[in-house]
């Protein structure tokens, strides 16, 4: 570029320390490029507020402006380079400006500890830390509370654990004896019966003052209104005792000789005992809860008594709906016990020989072979045990029975009926 300064340097010489530098060419290449382009720039120096020296004061009035003329047209290369420099400068400036705005407008995220202390929404990790911190702070109180509850209800908890362990022990042994079929041990069944009777007698003797045995016949144990925990205690004890009674009945069925009760009939009677026991367990809590709901708000007068009666009626409606399903199941079981279950006819010797004289289930010789409607032959005991859990043929999966009749294996439901 060619710079032409239109002023007389001889007439005006400003001190070097007062004249601001307007533009200085860097090299001879820059000056030659300016000459080729021929551009003109007019720069006005900024007026200084400081007073000038006396030697330069006279010549200041003569200077109005400093012009730098650049003639010619700008080449495409120079224009593009300047545009790129200007664009990069503006881009960097804007990028820096946006970064500065972000840094000023967006505060730095606080640490999880500060979020927890300030109560602001935090991440899942912070919530987990908050929960752990709460548990750590509340652990002594929880331990004290649990210790207080255990000390206050030591007897009740011990009785509950003892009843549950007794139930598990007897239930497992009864299922084992049923599985052994004719090889079951009668002394073991007798021991289970005595164990159940002694446990029930000891329980009622220990709490003889509460007269809990009245609950077995759907009566209240006392004339005074019971609280919530008292009702829950009486219902829980009664539920376990009913389980023990019908488990003892199953032991009596196992003690009967095979000439009176065959294996197929034994499974049906065991199922009948369990269905009846579950119905008894569902009906036993009704008087206790009904009386509790009616008398709970009795002290509030007529409004409280009305509310109690409405709640008791609602409880009875829900209970009757549940009992309807159990009664339907019991009726089907009674029909099965009386009429018997027809899963097949007795197989002839020729049919057994054609089948190979080997039961597909027990892999032994046929014992009282039965032929199903699909013409497959099995032992009577084997196929009866199979239909305790399935309703189709073990080989071809042809549906033989419409319903799977459970509880033939002597099992007792562990469900605790508390309402």
C-alpha positions in Angstrom: 0.0 0.0 0.0 1.1 3.5 -0.7 0.6 6.0 2.0 0.5 9.7 1.0 0.4 12.1 3.8 -0.9 15.5 2.6 0.8 17.9 4.9 4.1 19.6 5.1 6.4 17.9 7.5 8.8 20.8 7.4 6.1 23.2 8.6 4.9 21.0 11.4 6.9 18.8 13.7 5.3 17.6 16.7 7.2 16.1 19.6 7.5 12.4 19.4 6.1 11.9 22.9 2.9 13.8 22.0 2.0 12.6 18.5 0.1 9.3 18.5 1.1 6.7 16.0 -1.6 6.5 13.3 -0.2 3.8 11.0 3.2 2.4 10.4 3.9 0.1 7.4 5.6 -3.1 8.5 7.7 -3.7 5.4 8.4 -2.7 1.8 6.0 -5.4 0.6 3.2 -3.7 2.4 4.0 -0.3 0.8 4.2 -1.8 -2.7 0.8 -3.5 -2.2 -0.6 -0.2 -1.0 0.6 1.5 -4.2 -1.0 -1.2 -6.3 -4.4 -0.8 -4.5 -4.4 2.9 -4.3 -6.8 3.3 -1.3 -7.2 6.5 0.7 -7.7 6.6 4.4 -8.5 9.8 6.4 -7.5 9.6 10.0 -8.2 12.3 12.5 -5.9 12.3 15.5 -7.5 12.5 18.9 -7.2 15.9 20.5 -5.2 15.8 23.6 -6.5 17.4 26.8 -3.1 18.1 28.1 -1.6 21.5 27.3 1.0 21.5 24.6 4.4 23.0 24.9 4.9 26.6 23.7 7.1 25.6 20.7 4.3 23.4 19.3 1.3 25.6 20.2 1.7 27.9 17.2 1.7 25.1 14.7 -1.3 23.3 16.3 -3.8 25.7 14.8 -2.5 24.9 11.3 -3.2 21.2 11.6 -6.8 20.3 11.1 -6.4 16.7 10.0 -4.0 14.1 8.9 -5.0 12.3 5.8 -3.7 8.9 4.6 -4.7 8.3 1.0 -4.9 4.9 -0.5 -5.9 4.8 -4.2 -6.7 1.9 -6.4 -9.0 -1.0 -6.2 -8.6 -3.7 -3.7 -7.6 -7.1 -5.1 -9.7 -10.2 -4.5 -6.9 -11.8 -2.5 -6.5 -8.8 -0.2 -10.2 -8.4 0.2 -10.7 -12.0 1.1 -7.8 -12.0 3.5 -9.1 -8.8 5.2 -12.6 -10.3 5.4 -11.3 -13.5 6.8 -9.3 -11.5 9.4 -12.2 -9.3 10.2 -14.5 -12.3 10.4 -12.1 -14.2 12.6 -11.7 -11.1 14.8 -15.4 -10.7 15.1 -16.0 -14.4 15.7 -13.4 -14.5 18.4 -14.8 -11.4 19.9 -18.4 -12.7 19.8 -17.3 -16.1 21.1 -15.4 -14.4 24.0 -18.4 -12.2 24.6 -20.8 -15.2 24.8 -18.4 -17.1 27.0 -18.2 -14.1 29.3 -22.0 -13.9 29.4 -22.3 -17.6 30.2 -19.7 -17.3 32.9 -21.5 -14.3 34.4 -25.1 -15.5 34.0 -24.6 -19.2 34.9 -23.3 -19.8 38.4 -21.0 -22.6 39.1 -22.7 -25.8 40.1 -22.5 -26.4 43.8 -21.1 -29.6 45.2 -23.5 -32.3 46.3 -22.8 -31.3 49.9 -24.0 -27.8 49.2 -27.1 -29.0 47.4 -28.0 -31.2 50.4 -27.5 -28.4 52.9 -29.4 -25.8 50.8 -32.3 -28.1 50.1 -32.2 -27.5 46.3 -33.0 -30.4 43.9 -30.0 -32.7 43.6 -28.9 -35.6 41.5 -29.6 -39.2 42.3 -26.2 -39.6 43.9 -26.9 -36.6 46.1 -30.3 -38.1 47.1 -28.6 -41.4 48.0 -26.1 -39.5 50.1 -28.9 -37.6 51.8 -30.7 -40.9 52.5 -27.5 -42.5 53.9 -26.9 -39.4 56.0 -30.4 -39.5 57.3 -30.1 -43.2 58.2 -26.8 -42.5 59.9 -28.4 -39.8 62.0 -31.6 -41.7 62.7 -30.0 -45.1 63.4 -29.6 -44.6 67.1 -33.2 -43.6 67.4 -34.4 -46.6 65.3 -32.3 -49.0 67.4 -33.8 -47.5 70.6 -37.4 -47.7 69.2 -36.9 -51.3 68.1 -35.4 -52.3 71.5 -38.4 -50.6 73.2 -40.9 -52.6 71.1 -39.0 -55.8 71.6 -38.9 -55.3 75.3 -42.6 -54.4 75.5 -43.8 -57.3 73.3 -41.1 -59.9 74.1 -43.7 -62.6 75.0 -45.9 -62.0 72.0 -42.9 -62.1 69.6 -41.6 -65.3 71.2 -45.0 -67.0 70.9 -45.3 -65.9 67.3 -41.9 -67.2 66.3 -42.5 -70.5 68.2 -45.9 -71.0 66.4 -44.4 -70.4 63.0 -41.5 -72.7 63.5 -43.9 -75.4 64.8 -46.1 -75.0 61.7 -43.1 -75.3 59.3 -41.8 -78.4 61.0 -45.1 -80.3 61.1 -46.1 -79.2 57.6 -42.9 -80.4 56.0 -43.1 -83.8 57.8 -46.7 -84.4 56.8 -45.8 -83.8 53.1 -42.9 -86.2 53.4 -45.1 -88.9 54.9 -47.7 -88.4 52.1 -45.0 -88.7 49.5 -43.9 -92.0 50.9 -47.4 -93.4 50.3 -47.8 -96.9 51.8 -44.2 -96.7 53.1 -44.9 -93.8 55.5 -44.1 -94.2 59.1 -47.1 -94.4 61.4 -45.1 -93.7 64.6 -43.9 -90.5 62.9 -47.4 -89.5 62.1 -48.5 -90.3 65.7 -45.6 -88.1 67.0 -46.7 -85.2 64.9 -50.2 -85.5 66.2 -49.1 -85.5 69.8 -46.8 -82.6 69.2 -49.6 -80.5 67.7 -52.0 -81.3 70.6 -49.4 -80.5 73.3 -48.4 -77.2 71.6 -52.0 -76.1 71.4 -52.8 -77.1 75.0 -49.7 -75.3 76.3 -50.6 -72.2 74.4 -54.1 -72.0 75.8 -52.9 -72.8 79.3 -50.4 -70.0 79.2 -53.0 -67.5 78.1 -55.9 -69.0 80.0 -57.0 -65.7 81.4 -57.7 -64.3 77.9 -60.0 -67.3 77.0 -58.8 -67.4 73.4 -60.5 -70.7 72.8 -63.8 -69.0 72.4 -62.6 -67.6 69.1 -62.6 -71.1 67.7 -66.4 -71.2 67.9 -67.0 -67.7 66.6 -67.4 -66.0 70.0 -65.7 -63.1 71.6 -63.2 -64.0 74.3 -64.4 -61.2 76.7 -67.3 -59.0 77.2 -65.2 -55.8 77.3 -64.3 -54.1 74.0 -60.8 -55.0 72.7 -58.3 -52.6 71.3 -56.6 -53.0 67.9 -53.6 -54.8 69.1 -55.6 -57.1 71.3 -57.9 -58.1 68.3 -54.8 -58.7 66.1 -53.3 -60.9 68.8 -56.4 -63.0 69.3 -56.9 -63.4 65.5 -53.3 -64.5 64.9 -53.3 -67.0 67.7 -56.7 -68.4 66.6 -55.4 -68.7 63.0 -52.4 -70.8 64.0 -54.5 -73.0 66.3 -57.0 -73.8 63.5 -54.0 -74.7 61.2 -52.7 -77.1 64.0 -56.2 -78.7 64.4 -56.5 -79.6 60.7 -52.9 -80.6 60.4 -53.7 -83.1 63.2 -56.7 -84.3 61.3 -54.3 -85.0 58.3 -52.1 -87.0 60.6 -55.2 -89.1 61.6 -55.9 -89.7 57.9 -52.4 -91.0 57.5 -52.8 -93.3 60.5 -55.8 -95.0 59.0 -55.0 -98.4 57.4 -54.7 -98.8 53.6 -57.7 -101.2 53.6 -60.0 -98.4 54.7 -58.5 -95.5 52.8 -56.6 -96.1 49.6 -54.0 -93.8 48.3 -56.4 -92.1 45.8 -59.0 -91.7 48.5 -56.3 -90.5 50.9 -55.4 -87.6 48.6 -59.1 -86.5 48.3 -59.6 -86.6 52.0 -56.4 -84.5 52.6 -57.7 -82.0 50.1 -61.1 -81.9 51.8 -59.4 -81.3 55.2 -57.4 -78.4 53.8 -60.3 -76.7 52.1 -62.4 -76.9 55.3 -59.5 -75.5 57.4 -59.2 -72.5 55.1 -62.9 -71.8 55.3 -62.7 -72.0 59.2 -59.7 -69.6 59.2 -61.6 -67.1 57.0 -64.7 -67.1 59.3 -63.0 -67.1 62.7 -61.9 -63.4 62.7 -65.4 -62.1 61.7 -66.9 -61.6 65.2 -63.8 -60.0 66.6 -63.4 -57.4 63.8 -67.1 -56.7 63.6 -67.3 -55.9 67.3 -64.1 -53.8 67.1 -65.4 -51.7 64.2 -68.8 -51.1 65.9 -67.4 -50.1 69.3 -64.3 -48.2 68.1 -66.1 -44.8 67.9 -68.8 -45.6 70.4 -67.5 -42.9 72.8 -68.3 -40.2 70.2 -72.0 -40.8 70.5 -74.5 -41.4 67.8 -72.2 -40.1 64.9 -69.4 -42.4 66.0 -71.8 -45.4 66.4 -73.3 -44.8 63.0 -69.8 -44.6 61.4 -68.8 -47.9 63.1 -71.9 -49.7 61.9 -71.3 -48.6 58.3 -67.7 -49.8 58.5 -68.8 -53.1 60.0 -71.4 -53.6 57.2 -68.8 -52.8 54.6 -66.4 -55.4 56.2 -69.2 -58.0 56.2 -70.0 -57.4 52.5 -66.3 -57.8 51.5 -66.0 -60.9 53.7 -69.1 -62.5 52.1 -67.7 -62.0 48.6 -64.5 -63.8 49.7 -66.4 -66.6 51.3 -68.5 -67.2 48.3 -65.4 -68.3 46.3 -64.3 -70.6 49.1 -67.7 -72.2 49.4 -67.8 -72.9 45.6 -64.4 -74.7 45.9 -65.5 -76.7 48.9 -68.7 -77.9 47.1 -66.6 -79.1 44.2 -64.3 -81.0 46.6 -67.2 -82.6 48.3 -68.5 -83.9 44.9 -65.1 -85.2 44.1 -64.9 -87.1 47.4 -68.3 -88.6 47.1 -68.3 -89.5 43.5 -64.6 -90.2 43.0 -62.4 -89.0 40.2 -62.5 -90.9 36.9 -59.1 -90.4 35.2 -59.2 -93.7 33.4 -60.3 -97.3 33.4 -58.5 -100.4 34.6 -56.0 -101.7 32.1 -56.0 -105.3 30.9 -53.0 -107.6 30.9 -52.7 -107.4 27.1 -52.7 -103.7 27.2 -49.9 -103.7 29.7 -47.8 -106.1 27.7 -48.2 -104.0 24.6 -47.0 -101.0 26.6 -43.9 -102.9 27.8 -45.1 -103.6 31.3 -43.2 -100.6 32.6 -44.8 -97.4 34.0 -43.4 -94.3 32.3 -43.5 -92.4 35.6 -41.9 -94.7 38.1 -40.0 -96.9 35.5 -41.2 -100.0 37.4 -43.8 -102.8 36.9 -47.4 -101.7 36.8 -49.2 -101.6 40.1 -53.0 -101.3 39.5 -52.5 -100.0 36.0 -54.9 -97.4 34.7 -55.4 -96.6 31.0 -56.3 -93.0 30.1 -58.5 -91.7 27.3 -55.4 -91.2 25.2 -54.6 -95.0 25.6 -51.5 -94.4 27.8 -51.1 -96.6 30.8 -49.7 -95.7 34.2 -49.8 -96.9 37.7 -52.8 -95.8 39.7 -50.7 -94.2 42.4 -48.3 -92.6 40.0 -51.0 -91.0 37.8 -52.9 -89.9 40.8 -49.8 -88.1 42.2 -49.3 -86.6 38.7 -52.8 -85.1 38.6 -52.2 -83.4 41.9 -50.3 -80.8 40.0 -51.2 -81.3 36.3 -54.3 -81.9 34.3 -52.9 -83.4 31.1 -51.3 -86.7 30.1 -47.5 -86.9 31.0 -46.7 -88.3 27.5 -49.0 -86.7 24.9 -50.3 -83.7 26.9 -53.9 -84.6 26.3 -56.2 -82.8 28.8 -57.6 -85.4 31.1 -59.2 -83.4 33.9 -60.8 -79.9 33.9 -59.2 -78.7 37.1 -56.0 -79.2 39.0 -57.0 -80.3 42.5 -54.3 -79.1 44.9 -53.6 -79.9 48.5 -53.5 -83.7 47.9 -49.9 -83.8 48.9 -50.8 -83.0 52.5 -49.6 -79.4 52.4 -51.1 -76.6 54.5 -51.4 -73.1 53.3 -49.0 -70.7 55.1 -51.3 -67.7 54.5 -52.1 -65.9 57.8 -55.8 -64.9 57.8 -55.9 -61.8 60.0 -59.0 -60.1 58.7 
